[in-house]
Amino acid sequence: MEDDTVYDKASAGASQTYPAQCSSLRKNGYVMLKSRPCKIMEMSTSKTGKHGHAKVHLVGIDIFTNKKYEDLCPSTHNIDVPNVSRNDFQLIDISDDNYVTLMDDKGETRDDLKIPDGELGQKIREDFGKDEATVIVTVLSAVGEEAIIASKNATN
């Protein structure tokens, strides 16, 4: 039997999330709330009755959409935590349809990300429009999604 499967990405077997006990989470850490990767903005632990568990109240902001999510989790239970990675790329080009061409430190390019809306997108365009400017963008990756979250003008 022939296998025609094409694999786009190779990984070291790391899954997109890993379980962590609710009580071990910390503010500014990451957690999956309502199946979305979120940064923990607030968290509080409530004591419960005689036979209940302490509950952890989590408030997080989606790292890609900035939407607010809340969840309650017994402190002894596990909750999924996304594997989040940050990578810096040099901005090579911005296309007419708002896609960016990025180059990593190995010289490999990619052009599958869109320029963000709002102030950040405006700042990237302005910096890129300057003569001989080198713009470095930071790409955040989690659970199969990626987005440009920051940029800096590296020309000194």
C-alpha positions in Angstrom: 0.0 0.0 0.0 1.4 3.4 -1.0 1.3 6.3 1.4 0.6 9.6 -0.3 0.5 11.7 2.8 2.3 15.1 2.6 3.6 16.5 5.8 3.9 20.3 5.8 5.6 20.8 9.1 7.9 18.6 11.1 7.9 18.9 14.8 9.8 17.3 17.6 6.6 15.6 18.7 5.6 18.5 20.9 1.9 18.9 21.1 0.2 22.3 20.8 -0.8 22.2 24.5 0.3 20.5 27.7 -1.7 20.0 30.9 -0.9 22.0 34.0 -2.5 22.0 37.4 -4.7 25.1 37.8 -3.1 26.0 41.1 0.3 26.2 39.4 -0.7 28.8 36.9 0.6 32.4 37.3 -0.5 35.8 36.2 1.1 36.8 32.8 1.4 33.1 32.0 -0.6 31.4 29.2 -3.6 29.2 29.4 -6.3 27.8 27.1 -9.7 29.4 27.9 -12.7 28.3 25.8 -10.3 26.6 23.4 -8.4 29.9 22.8 -4.8 30.6 23.8 -4.9 33.4 26.4 -2.5 35.4 28.6 -3.6 35.4 32.2 -4.5 38.9 33.3 -6.2 38.1 36.7 -6.5 35.0 38.8 -7.9 34.4 42.2 -8.4 31.4 44.3 -11.6 30.9 46.3 -11.9 28.7 49.3 -14.9 26.4 49.2 -17.0 24.4 51.6 -16.2 21.4 53.7 -15.9 18.8 50.9 -15.5 21.0 47.9 -12.3 22.0 46.1 -10.7 25.4 46.0 -11.6 27.0 42.7 -9.3 29.1 40.6 -11.0 32.0 38.7 -9.0 32.8 35.6 -9.4 36.0 33.4 -7.4 35.9 30.2 -7.0 37.9 27.0 -6.8 36.0 23.7 -3.2 36.5 22.5 -4.4 36.9 18.9 -7.8 38.6 19.1 -7.5 40.5 22.4 -10.9 39.1 23.4 -11.5 38.6 27.1 -12.3 35.1 28.4 -13.0 33.8 31.9 -13.1 30.4 33.4 -13.4 28.6 36.7 -11.3 25.5 37.4 -10.9 23.4 40.5 -7.3 24.0 41.8 -6.4 20.3 41.8 -7.6 19.8 38.2 -5.5 20.1 35.1 -6.1 22.7 32.4 -4.4 23.0 29.0 -1.6 25.4 28.6 -0.6 26.4 25.0 3.0 26.0 23.8 3.7 29.6 22.8 6.8 30.6 20.9 8.1 34.0 19.8 10.3 34.4 16.8 11.9 37.5 15.3 12.0 38.0 11.5 13.4 40.7 9.3 10.7 42.4 7.2 11.6 42.2 3.5 8.5 43.4 1.8 4.8 44.4 2.2 2.5 43.3 -0.7 -0.5 45.2 -2.0 -2.8 42.7 -0.4 -1.2 43.3 3.1 0.9 40.1 3.3 4.4 40.5 4.5 7.6 38.8 3.3 9.7 37.9 6.3 13.2 36.4 6.6 14.5 34.4 9.6 18.0 34.3 10.9 18.8 31.3 8.6 17.9 33.4 5.5 14.7 31.5 4.9 11.7 33.5 3.8 8.0 33.2 4.3 5.0 35.2 3.1 2.0 33.7 4.7 1.3 36.3 7.4 -0.8 39.5 7.1 0.2 42.8 8.5 -1.7 43.5 11.7 -4.6 46.1 11.7 -4.5 49.2 13.8 -1.5 51.1 15.3 1.0 48.3 15.0 0.3 47.8 11.3 0.6 51.6 10.8 3.9 51.7 12.7 5.3 48.8 10.7 4.4 50.5 7.4 5.9 53.8 8.5 9.2 52.2 9.7 9.4 50.1 6.5 8.8 53.2 4.4 11.9 54.9 5.8 15.0 54.8 3.6 17.4 51.9 4.5 15.4 51.0 7.6 15.7 47.4 8.9 12.4 46.4 10.5 12.3 43.4 12.8 8.9 41.9 13.6 8.1 39.5 16.4 5.8 36.7 15.5 3.9 34.8 18.2 2.9 31.2 17.5 0.5 29.0 19.5 -2.0 26.2 18.7 -1.5 26.4 14.9 -2.0 30.2 14.8 0.5 32.9 14.2 0.4 36.7 14.3 2.7 39.6 14.3 2.6 41.1 17.8 5.5 43.6 17.8 8.0 45.4 15.6 11.1 47.5 16.0 13.3 49.6 13.8 16.7 47.9 14.0 18.5 50.7 12.1 20.8 52.6 14.4 
